[in-house]
Amino acid sequence: MGRNGRQSPARPRIEIAQAAASSEEAAAIAAALEQFLHETTPLEKPKQASISPWLRAGLFEGARLDPADRDPWTASPPGPGAR
């Protein structure tokens, strides 16, 4: 079975099985469903760049920081009254 591009999971195949609708009405319904699916598809989370453990160790060593402490480059700044 082929893949559906970059979409995951695969989108359902939309078809109108009711004979009472004209071909224009069926096309309008299918287009509305396609637009709904497109607009409600969740966005992909951006991938965070991971830092090499060796690079992290070198940065901590160069800045004379303790590697056991929190990461000062990605953590939020301490609030008022913090050490």
Phi and psi in radians as a Rosetta constraint file:
Dihedral C 1 N 2 CA 2 C 2 CIRCULARHARMONIC -1.334 0.35
Dihedral N 2 CA 2 C 2 N 3 CIRCULARHARMONIC 2.817 0.35
Dihedral C 2 N 3 CA 3 C 3 CIRCULARHARMONIC -1.544 0.35
Dihedral N 3 CA 3 C 3 N 4 CIRCULARHARMONIC 2.858 0.35
Dihedral C 3 N 4 CA 4 C 4 CIRCULARHARMONIC -1.856 0.35
Dihedral N 4 CA 4 C 4 N 5 CIRCULARHARMONIC 1.013 0.35
Dihedral C 4 N 5 CA 5 C 5 CIRCULARHARMONIC 1.129 0.35
Dihedral N 5 CA 5 C 5 N 6 CIRCULARHARMONIC -2.381 0.35
Dihedral C 5 N 6 CA 6 C 6 CIRCULARHARMONIC -1.638 0.35
Dihedral N 6 CA 6 C 6 N 7 CIRCULARHARMONIC 0.045 0.35
Dihedral C 6 N 7 CA 7 C 7 CIRCULARHARMONIC -1.379 0.35
Dihedral N 7 CA 7 C 7 N 8 CIRCULARHARMONIC 2.326 0.35
Dihedral C 7 N 8 CA 8 C 8 CIRCULARHARMONIC -2.482 0.35
Dihedral N 8 CA 8 C 8 N 9 CIRCULARHARMONIC 2.147 0.35
Dihedral C 8 N 9 CA 9 C 9 CIRCULARHARMONIC -1.286 0.35
Dihedral N 9 CA 9 C 9 N 10 CIRCULARHARMONIC 2.955 0.35
Dihedral C 9 N 10 CA 10 C 10 CIRCULARHARMONIC -1.058 0.35
Dihedral N 10 CA 10 C 10 N 11 CIRCULARHARMONIC 2.461 0.35
Dihedral C 10 N 11 CA 11 C 11 CIRCULARHARMONIC -1.323 0.35
Dihedral N 11 CA 11 C 11 N 12 CIRCULARHARMONIC 2.568 0.35
Dihedral C 11 N 12 CA 12 C 12 CIRCULARHARMONIC -1.236 0.35
Dihedral N 12 CA 12 C 12 N 13 CIRCULARHARMONIC 2.656 0.35
Dihedral C 12 N 13 CA 13 C 13 CIRCULARHARMONIC -1.418 0.35
Dihedral N 13 CA 13 C 13 N 14 CIRCULARHARMONIC 2.196 0.35
Dihedral C 13 N 14 CA 14 C 14 CIRCULARHARMONIC -1.758 0.35
Dihedral N 14 CA 14 C 14 N 15 CIRCULARHARMONIC 2.185 0.35
Dihedral C 14 N 15 CA 15 C 15 CIRCULARHARMONIC -2.571 0.35
Dihedral N 15 CA 15 C 15 N 16 CIRCULARHARMONIC 2.538 0.35
Dihedral C 15 N 16 CA 16 C 16 CIRCULARHARMONIC -1.673 0.35
Dihedral N 16 CA 16 C 16 N 17 CIRCULARHARMONIC 2.157 0.35
Dihedral C 16 N 17 CA 17 C 17 CIRCULARHARMONIC -1.818 0.35
Dihedral N 17 CA 17 C 17 N 18 CIRCULARHARMONIC 0.072 0.35
Dihedral C 17 N 18 CA 18 C 18 CIRCULARHARMONIC -1.574 0.35
Dihedral N 18 CA 18 C 18 N 19 CIRCULARHARMONIC 2.204 0.35
Dihedral C 18 N 19 CA 19 C 19 CIRCULARHARMONIC -1.400 0.35
Dihedral N 19 CA 19 C 19 N 20 CIRCULARHARMONIC -0.263 0.35
Dihedral C 19 N 20 CA 20 C 20 CIRCULARHARMONIC -1.270 0.35
Dihedral N 20 CA 20 C 20 N 21 CIRCULARHARMONIC -0.381 0.35
Dihedral C 20 N 21 CA 21 C 21 CIRCULARHARMONIC -1.462 0.35
Dihedral N 21 CA 21 C 21 N 22 CIRCULARHARMONIC 2.469 0.35
Dihedral C 21 N 22 CA 22 C 22 CIRCULARHARMONIC -1.266 0.35
Dihedral N 22 CA 22 C 22 N 23 CIRCULARHARMONIC 2.933 0.35
Dihedral C 22 N 23 CA 23 C 23 CIRCULARHARMONIC -1.133 0.35
Dihedral N 23 CA 23 C 23 N 24 CIRCULARHARMONIC -0.582 0.35
Dihedral C 23 N 24 CA 24 C 24 CIRCULARHARMONIC -1.171 0.35
Dihedral N 24 CA 24 C 24 N 25 CIRCULARHARMONIC -0.740 0.35
Dihedral C 24 N 25 CA 25 C 25 CIRCULARHARMONIC -1.139 0.35
Dihedral N 25 CA 25 C 25 N 26 CIRCULARHARMONIC -0.733 0.35
Dihedral C 25 N 26 CA 26 C 26 CIRCULARHARMONIC -1.110 0.35
Dihedral N 26 CA 26 C 26 N 27 CIRCULARHARMONIC -0.715 0.35
Dihedral C 26 N 27 CA 27 C 27 CIRCULARHARMONIC -1.143 0.35
Dihedral N 27 CA 27 C 27 N 28 CIRCULARHARMONIC -0.668 0.35
Dihedral C 27 N 28 CA 28 C 28 CIRCULARHARMONIC -1.158 0.35
Dihedral N 28 CA 28 C 28 N 29 CIRCULARHARMONIC -0.709 0.35
Dihedral C 28 N 29 CA 29 C 29 CIRCULARHARMONIC -1.139 0.35
Dihedral N 29 CA 29 C 29 N 30 CIRCULARHARMONIC -0.797 0.35
Dihedral C 29 N 30 CA 30 C 30 CIRCULARHARMONIC -1.096 0.35
Dihedral N 30 CA 30 C 30 N 31 CIRCULARHARMONIC -0.694 0.35
Dihedral C 30 N 31 CA 31 C 31 CIRCULARHARMONIC -1.159 0.35
Dihedral N 31 CA 31 C 31 N 32 CIRCULARHARMONIC -0.687 0.35
Dihedral C 31 N 32 CA 32 C 32 CIRCULARHARMONIC -1.128 0.35
Dihedral N 32 CA 32 C 32 N 33 CIRCULARHARMONIC -0.709 0.35
Dihedral C 32 N 33 CA 33 C 33 CIRCULARHARMONIC -1.144 0.35
Dihedral N 33 CA 33 C 33 N 34 CIRCULARHARMONIC -0.728 0.35
Dihedral C 33 N 34 CA 34 C 34 CIRCULARHARMONIC -1.064 0.35
Dihedral N 34 CA 34 C 34 N 35 CIRCULARHARMONIC -0.759 0.35
Dihedral C 34 N 35 CA 35 C 35 CIRCULARHARMONIC -1.134 0.35
Dihedral N 35 CA 35 C 35 N 36 CIRCULARHARMONIC -0.721 0.35
Dihedral C 35 N 36 CA 36 C 36 CIRCULARHARMONIC -1.062 0.35
Dihedral N 36 CA 36 C 36 N 37 CIRCULARHARMONIC -0.815 0.35
Dihedral C 36 N 37 CA 37 C 37 CIRCULARHARMONIC -1.084 0.35
Dihedral N 37 CA 37 C 37 N 38 CIRCULARHARMONIC -0.707 0.35
Dihedral C 37 N 38 CA 38 C 38 CIRCULARHARMONIC -1.127 0.35
Dihedral N 38 CA 38 C 38 N 39 CIRCULARHARMONIC -0.748 0.35
Dihedral C 38 N 39 CA 39 C 39 CIRCULARHARMONIC -1.312 0.35
Dihedral N 39 CA 39 C 39 N 40 CIRCULARHARMONIC -0.426 0.35
Dihedral C 39 N 40 CA 40 C 40 CIRCULARHARMONIC -1.806 0.35
Dihedral N 40 CA 40 C 40 N 41 CIRCULARHARMONIC 0.066 0.35
Dihedral C 40 N 41 CA 41 C 41 CIRCULARHARMONIC -1.220 0.35
Dihedral N 41 CA 41 C 41 N 42 CIRCULARHARMONIC 2.244 0.35
Dihedral C 41 N 42 CA 42 C 42 CIRCULARHARMONIC -1.139 0.35
Dihedral N 42 CA 42 C 42 N 43 CIRCULARHARMONIC 2.518 0.35
Dihedral C 42 N 43 CA 43 C 43 CIRCULARHARMONIC -1.345 0.35
Dihedral N 43 CA 43 C 43 N 44 CIRCULARHARMONIC 2.611 0.35
Dihedral C 43 N 44 CA 44 C 44 CIRCULARHARMONIC -1.283 0.35
Dihedral N 44 CA 44 C 44 N 45 CIRCULARHARMONIC 2.479 0.35
Dihedral C 44 N 45 CA 45 C 45 CIRCULARHARMONIC -1.290 0.35
Dihedral N 45 CA 45 C 45 N 46 CIRCULARHARMONIC 2.369 0.35
Dihedral C 45 N 46 CA 46 C 46 CIRCULARHARMONIC -1.173 0.35
Dihedral N 46 CA 46 C 46 N 47 CIRCULARHARMONIC 2.403 0.35
Dihedral C 46 N 47 CA 47 C 47 CIRCULARHARMONIC -1.334 0.35
Dihedral N 47 CA 47 C 47 N 48 CIRCULARHARMONIC 2.289 0.35
Dihedral C 47 N 48 CA 48 C 48 CIRCULARHARMONIC -1.442 0.35
Dihedral N 48 CA 48 C 48 N 49 CIRCULARHARMONIC 2.407 0.35
Dihedral C 48 N 49 CA 49 C 49 CIRCULARHARMONIC -1.258 0.35
Dihedral N 49 CA 49 C 49 N 50 CIRCULARHARMONIC 2.221 0.35
Dihedral C 49 N 50 CA 50 C 50 CIRCULARHARMONIC -1.601 0.35
Dihedral N 50 CA 50 C 50 N 51 CIRCULARHARMONIC 2.537 0.35
Dihedral C 50 N 51 CA 51 C 51 CIRCULARHARMONIC -1.693 0.35
Dihedral N 51 CA 51 C 51 N 52 CIRCULARHARMONIC 2.429 0.35
Dihedral C 51 N 52 CA 52 C 52 CIRCULARHARMONIC -1.097 0.35
Dihedral N 52 CA 52 C 52 N 53 CIRCULARHARMONIC 2.416 0.35
Dihedral C 52 N 53 CA 53 C 53 CIRCULARHARMONIC -1.017 0.35
Dihedral N 53 CA 53 C 53 N 54 CIRCULARHARMONIC -0.597 0.35
Dihedral C 53 N 54 CA 54 C 54 CIRCULARHARMONIC -1.190 0.35
Dihedral N 54 CA 54 C 54 N 55 CIRCULARHARMONIC -0.733 0.35
Dihedral C 54 N 55 CA 55 C 55 CIRCULARHARMONIC -1.127 0.35
Dihedral N 55 CA 55 C 55 N 56 CIRCULARHARMONIC -0.743 0.35
Dihedral C 55 N 56 CA 56 C 56 CIRCULARHARMONIC -1.046 0.35
Dihedral N 56 CA 56 C 56 N 57 CIRCULARHARMONIC -0.797 0.35
Dihedral C 56 N 57 CA 57 C 57 CIRCULARHARMONIC -1.084 0.35
Dihedral N 57 CA 57 C 57 N 58 CIRCULARHARMONIC -0.716 0.35
Dihedral C 57 N 58 CA 58 C 58 CIRCULARHARMONIC -1.143 0.35
Dihedral N 58 CA 58 C 58 N 59 CIRCULARHARMONIC -0.691 0.35
Dihedral C 58 N 59 CA 59 C 59 CIRCULARHARMONIC -1.126 0.35
Dihedral N 59 CA 59 C 59 N 60 CIRCULARHARMONIC -0.756 0.35
Dihedral C 59 N 60 CA 60 C 60 CIRCULARHARMONIC -1.124 0.35
Dihedral N 60 CA 60 C 60 N 61 CIRCULARHARMONIC -0.732 0.35
Dihedral C 60 N 61 CA 61 C 61 CIRCULARHARMONIC -1.133 0.35
Dihedral N 61 CA 61 C 61 N 62 CIRCULARHARMONIC -0.768 0.35
Dihedral C 61 N 62 CA 62 C 62 CIRCULARHARMONIC -1.134 0.35
Dihedral N 62 CA 62 C 62 N 63 CIRCULARHARMONIC -0.560 0.35
Dihedral C 62 N 63 CA 63 C 63 CIRCULARHARMONIC -1.614 0.35
Dihedral N 63 CA 63 C 63 N 64 CIRCULARHARMONIC 0.056 0.35
Dihedral C 63 N 64 CA 64 C 64 CIRCULARHARMONIC 0.947 0.35
Dihedral N 64 CA 64 C 64 N 65 CIRCULARHARMONIC 0.842 0.35
Dihedral C 64 N 65 CA 65 C 65 CIRCULARHARMONIC -1.920 0.35
Dihedral N 65 CA 65 C 65 N 66 CIRCULARHARMONIC 2.743 0.35
Dihedral C 65 N 66 CA 66 C 66 CIRCULARHARMONIC -1.437 0.35
Dihedral N 66 CA 66 C 66 N 67 CIRCULARHARMONIC 2.126 0.35
Dihedral C 66 N 67 CA 67 C 67 CIRCULARHARMONIC -1.085 0.35
Dihedral N 67 CA 67 C 67 N 68 CIRCULARHARMONIC -0.311 0.35
Dihedral C 67 N 68 CA 68 C 68 CIRCULARHARMONIC -1.342 0.35
Dihedral N 68 CA 68 C 68 N 69 CIRCULARHARMONIC -0.316 0.35
Dihedral C 68 N 69 CA 69 C 69 CIRCULARHARMONIC -1.291 0.35
Dihedral N 69 CA 69 C 69 N 70 CIRCULARHARMONIC 3.004 0.35
Dihedral C 69 N 70 CA 70 C 70 CIRCULARHARMONIC -1.161 0.35
Dihedral N 70 CA 70 C 70 N 71 CIRCULARHARMONIC 2.795 0.35
Dihedral C 70 N 71 CA 71 C 71 CIRCULARHARMONIC -1.337 0.35
Dihedral N 71 CA 71 C 71 N 72 CIRCULARHARMONIC 1.950 0.35
Dihedral C 71 N 72 CA 72 C 72 CIRCULARHARMONIC -1.251 0.35
Dihedral N 72 CA 72 C 72 N 73 CIRCULARHARMONIC -0.241 0.35
Dihedral C 72 N 73 CA 73 C 73 CIRCULARHARMONIC -1.556 0.35
Dihedral N 73 CA 73 C 73 N 74 CIRCULARHARMONIC -0.378 0.35
Dihedral C 73 N 74 CA 74 C 74 CIRCULARHARMONIC -2.056 0.35
Dihedral N 74 CA 74 C 74 N 75 CIRCULARHARMONIC -0.306 0.35
Dihedral C 74 N 75 CA 75 C 75 CIRCULARHARMONIC -1.377 0.35
Dihedral N 75 CA 75 C 75 N 76 CIRCULARHARMONIC 2.717 0.35
Dihedral C 75 N 76 CA 76 C 76 CIRCULARHARMONIC -1.277 0.35
Dihedral N 76 CA 76 C 76 N 77 CIRCULARHARMONIC 2.655 0.35
Dihedral C 76 N 77 CA 77 C 77 CIRCULARHARMONIC -1.132 0.35
Dihedral N 77 CA 77 C 77 N 78 CIRCULARHARMONIC 2.610 0.35
Dihedral C 77 N 78 CA 78 C 78 CIRCULARHARMONIC -1.162 0.35
Dihedral N 78 CA 78 C 78 N 79 CIRCULARHARMONIC 2.611 0.35
Dihedral C 78 N 79 CA 79 C 79 CIRCULARHARMONIC -1.375 0.35
Dihedral N 79 CA 79 C 79 N 80 CIRCULARHARMONIC 3.128 0.35
Dihedral C 79 N 80 CA 80 C 80 CIRCULARHARMONIC -1.101 0.35
Dihedral N 80 CA 80 C 80 N 81 CIRCULARHARMONIC 2.444 0.35
Dihedral C 80 N 81 CA 81 C 81 CIRCULARHARMONIC 1.517 0.35
Dihedral N 81 CA 81 C 81 N 82 CIRCULARHARMONIC -0.037 0.35
Dihedral C 81 N 82 CA 82 C 82 CIRCULARHARMONIC -1.361 0.35
Dihedral N 82 CA 82 C 82 N 83 CIRCULARHARMONIC 2.746 0.35
